[in-house]
Amino acid sequence: MAVTKSRLSIVGCGPGAKEFVSPIVRETIDQAEVLFGAPHLLALFPDSQSERIPVTGKISEMIDAIAARRHRNIVVAVSGDPGISSLAQSVVQHVGRSECHVLPGISSVQVAFSRIALDWADARILSIHGSNKSNVVQGDLTYVNKIAVLTGGRDSGPFLTELLQQLQQTKGEWILFACENLTLQDERVVCIDAAELASYPQCSRTIILFIQKGLLA
């Protein structure tokens, strides 16, 4: 269902902590008449006077709710940055690119690389949030020396192990980092080995970094 004539902003709310929400995003949300977002994102803005609609189910239900409010000032809050593994593009596809105002946010990938003091301009980003992981890795990994994997559940171990084995066959040794709950009080960034990778308790707030040995001095 296409949505037309919406005044709609899609805003990136950063990796989790309220301190990482940019002032322009806060200003945009303050002006919203309707605010969509996951419950943990809505909790970042307790003073918002907008109609607050939690996004917990199917995207199609959210699109229908947007369509019903198309003449109001709508803001859709998304985690991290709208350009990285986000529902933002699903909204854009239904609403129309010309009808959307997108504001970037700090992504968890940025934070993960900052925690190990390494640039990420040439990193490959993979998302295994969905249940089908067979088509996640696309393209040649021969020239890749940094990979960030956005995990999405406790069944991620086999995929991560297979990825490591593939990388080791072509590129030698790798260093692995598990980055959990970045920017939150219980944040952990730890180095793990191949044995831990297979059974590591991944959740939606965990990023696994694969760094080719030799890049970290």
C-alpha positions in Angstrom: 0.0 0.0 0.0 1.5 3.3 -1.0 1.3 6.3 1.3 1.1 9.7 -0.2 1.3 13.3 0.9 2.9 12.4 4.2 5.0 14.8 6.2 7.4 12.1 7.4 10.8 12.2 8.9 12.9 9.1 9.5 15.5 9.7 12.3 18.5 7.7 13.5 18.5 7.4 17.3 22.0 6.0 17.7 23.3 2.8 19.2 21.3 2.9 22.5 22.3 5.5 25.1 20.3 8.8 25.1 23.6 10.8 25.0 24.2 9.5 21.5 21.0 11.0 20.1 21.9 14.1 18.1 20.3 17.5 18.9 18.7 17.7 15.5 17.0 14.4 16.0 15.7 15.5 19.4 14.4 18.7 17.9 12.6 16.8 15.1 11.0 14.4 17.6 9.9 17.4 19.8 8.0 18.7 16.8 6.3 15.4 15.9 2.6 14.9 16.1 3.0 11.2 15.7 6.0 9.2 16.8 6.6 5.6 15.6 9.4 3.4 17.1 10.4 0.3 18.9 9.5 0.5 22.6 13.1 1.0 23.7 13.4 4.0 21.3 10.2 5.6 22.5 11.6 5.4 26.0 14.5 7.7 25.0 11.9 10.5 24.6 9.7 10.5 27.7 8.8 14.2 27.3 7.5 13.9 23.8 3.8 15.1 23.6 3.2 13.2 20.3 0.9 10.2 19.8 3.3 7.4 20.4 2.9 4.2 18.4 5.2 1.2 19.3 6.5 -0.7 16.4 6.6 -4.4 17.4 4.9 -6.3 14.7 4.7 -6.4 10.9 6.0 -3.5 8.9 2.8 -3.6 6.8 0.8 -2.7 10.0 3.1 0.3 10.6 2.6 1.4 7.0 -1.1 1.2 7.4 -0.9 3.3 10.6 1.2 5.9 8.8 -1.3 6.0 5.9 -4.1 6.7 8.4 -2.2 9.7 9.8 -0.8 11.0 6.5 -1.9 14.6 7.1 0.0 14.9 10.4 3.7 15.5 11.2 5.0 11.9 11.5 8.4 10.8 12.8 9.7 7.3 12.5 12.5 6.6 15.0 15.0 3.8 14.0 18.0 2.4 15.8 21.5 3.4 14.9 21.7 5.0 11.4 18.8 4.7 8.9 21.3 3.7 6.2 22.6 0.5 8.0 20.4 -2.5 8.4 17.3 -0.4 9.2 13.6 -0.5 8.5 14.0 3.0 7.1 14.2 1.7 3.5 11.0 -0.2 3.9 9.3 3.0 4.9 10.9 4.9 2.1 9.8 2.3 -0.5 6.1 2.6 0.7 6.0 6.4 1.3 8.1 7.5 -1.6 11.6 9.0 -1.5 10.5 12.5 -2.2 8.1 12.4 0.8 10.8 11.4 3.3 13.2 13.5 5.3 16.0 11.3 6.6 18.3 12.3 9.5 21.4 10.1 10.1 22.4 8.8 13.5 25.5 7.2 15.0 25.5 3.5 14.1 26.6 0.7 16.4 29.1 -0.3 13.7 30.8 3.1 14.1 31.0 2.6 17.9 32.3 -0.9 17.6 35.2 0.1 15.5 35.9 3.2 17.7 36.2 0.9 20.7 39.2 -0.9 19.1 40.5 2.4 17.6 40.3 1.2 14.0 39.0 2.9 11.0 36.1 1.2 9.1 36.0 2.9 5.7 36.9 -0.4 4.0 34.9 -2.7 6.2 32.3 -5.1 5.0 29.1 -5.0 7.0 26.9 -8.1 7.2 23.5 -8.4 8.9 22.1 -11.8 10.1 19.1 -10.4 11.8 16.8 -12.4 9.6 16.2 -16.2 9.7 17.6 -16.8 6.2 21.3 -16.5 6.4 22.2 -18.3 3.1 22.5 -15.1 1.0 24.1 -12.8 3.6 27.7 -13.1 2.1 27.6 -11.7 -1.4 30.7 -10.9 -3.4 34.4 -11.8 -3.2 35.9 -11.6 0.3 39.5 -12.0 -1.0 40.3 -8.3 -0.5 38.3 -7.8 2.7 40.3 -7.4 6.0 37.6 -6.0 8.3 34.0 -7.4 8.7 31.3 -6.3 11.1 28.5 -8.8 11.6 25.2 -7.6 13.1 23.9 -10.6 14.8 20.3 -11.4 15.4 19.7 -14.5 17.5 21.2 -17.5 19.3 21.3 -19.5 16.1 24.0 -17.3 14.6 26.9 -19.5 15.7 27.0 -21.9 12.7 27.0 -18.9 10.3 29.8 -17.1 12.1 31.9 -20.3 12.4 31.5 -21.0 8.7 32.4 -17.4 7.8 35.6 -17.6 9.9 36.6 -20.9 8.3 36.1 -19.3 4.9 38.2 -16.3 5.8 41.0 -18.4 7.3 41.3 -20.4 4.1 41.8 -17.3 2.0 43.3 -14.8 4.3 45.0 -16.5 7.2 44.6 -15.6 10.9 41.8 -13.3 12.2 41.2 -11.5 15.5 37.6 -11.6 16.8 35.8 -9.1 19.0 32.4 -9.4 20.5 30.8 -6.0 21.1 27.8 -6.1 23.3 25.2 -3.4 24.3 27.4 -0.6 23.0 27.1 2.7 24.8 24.8 1.2 27.5 25.8 0.6 31.1 26.4 -3.1 30.6 28.6 -2.6 27.5 31.3 -5.2 26.9 33.9 -5.4 24.2 35.9 -8.6 24.5 38.3 -10.6 22.3 37.0 -14.2 21.7 38.4 -17.2 20.0 37.0 -19.6 17.4 35.7 -22.0 19.9 33.7 -19.3 21.7 32.3 -18.0 18.4 30.3 -21.1 17.8 28.3 -20.8 21.0 28.5 -17.1 21.7 25.2 -15.8 23.1 24.4 -13.3 20.3 21.5 -11.0 20.7 20.2 -8.0 18.7 22.6 -5.7 20.5 25.8 -7.7 19.7 28.2 -7.0 16.8 31.0 -9.5 16.0 34.1 -7.9 14.4 36.4 -10.0 12.3 39.8 -8.2 12.0 42.6 -9.7 10.0 45.7 -10.3 12.2 48.3 -7.6 11.6 45.9 -4.6 11.4 46.0 -4.0 15.1 49.4 -2.8 16.3 
